[in-house]
Amino acid sequence: MNFGLQNIVAFFLVLATVIIGAYFLFFRQQGQYIPETWGELGCIHPIYIEKEDLQPKLQRGTFLFLNQCVSSKGIYNINDVVLFEDDGEEIFGVVESRNGDTYSINIGKSKVETEAKYVIAYTTLPSEY
């Protein structure tokens, strides 16, 4: 590789590192799932918040990283963001209540009841949300 190309590649690597660092330190929504080890990088499930239905808990226009390494008998808390399957469609929302293994999830304009075995990914929001 010639010297000019090395400088161009190095510049873009530094730029990408700065952008990713700024996102994780300053611009991301609180409650993101961040893996603790390199082996858990495959557990990240990104979703994009397109609608304003769940504001202020989920801000429109942000990416939210969920943990998709969940067991089928997971226990989710109130205010956890969950991605679940309902009639073959993936839907995300905020857990509002729990009754045994059934969860009431706010998906914006309505609420849906689902079981823990249908949850694909989740993350925990900080308590101030």
N, C-alpha and C positions, 0 to 999 in steps of 0.2 A: 504494500500500500504506500502510495507516495505521501509526502509531507503535507501537502494541501488537503488531501482527503482525510488524513488523520486529524487535522485541525477541525475540519467540518464535522466529523463524527464525534469528536470530543466535545465540541460546542453544543451539539444537539443532546448529547447525554447529560451534560451539566444542566442545560435548560430543562430537560424532562425531570431531572432530579429536583430542581428548584420548584417547578410547578407542582409536582406530586407532594413535596414537603409542605408547600404553602397551603395546599388543599387540606391535608391531614392536620395541620397545625391551626389554621385560621378559618377556613371556609366551609368545612364539612358540618353537617348537622350533628348535634350531639346524639349519642346512642348508637353510633356506628359499630358494627362488629369488626374488631381488629384481631387477627389471629395472633396467638402468643408464640407460635413456632413456625418455621418454614414449612413444616409438614402439613400445617393446617391451611395453607394458602388455597388449596382446592375447596375449602369449606365456604369461601366467599360467594355469595349470590347477590349480585347488584340488582337493584330495582330503581326506576326513575319515577319520581313523584310528578305526575302530569296534571293532576287536578287539585283544586283548592278545598275539596270536600273534608279533608281531615286536618285542616289548619286550626289551631297553631301547633298541634302535635307534630305533624309532618308538613314541612314547608314545600310549597310548590316549586318545581324547577331544580330540586336537588336529587343527587344520587344517594341511595341508602344501601349500605352493605349489610346483608343478613347472613346469619350462620346457618348453612344448609346441612351441617353434620349433626343432625338431631336424631334422637331415638324415637321410635313410634309411640313410646309411652312417656314422652316428655311432659313436664308440668310447666305451664306458662302462667305468668302473673298478670294481674291487671296492669294495663298500659304497655304491655309488650306488643311490638309490631310483629305480626305473623303473616307469612305467605302460605296460603292453603289451596287445596284443590277442591273445586265445587262444580260438579257436572262436567268434568273434563277441562275446566278453565282454571287458570291460576289467578287468584285474587288476593290482595293484601289489605290488611286493616289492623285496627287496634283492639286488643282484648279488653272487653268492658266488664265481664263477669264470668264466673266459673261455677258449674254445677256438676260435680263429679268429674267425668271425663268429657263433658260437653262444655264448649265455650261459646259465649255470645260475643261476636266480633262486629265492631262498627266499621263498615266499609264506605262510609260517607253519608249518603242519603238514606241508608237503611242498615239494618242489623241482620246478621246471618248466624245461625247456630251450626257449629261443626264439632267434630270429635278430634282429639289430639292426633289420631293416626293419619289424618288428612293434612296435617301441617307439614310443609316442605322446608321452610326456613323461618328464622325468628331473630329478633334482637331486642334488647331491653333498653327502653328509654330512661333517662335520668328522672328522678322523682319530681323535679320541678315542672315537668311537662305534664 
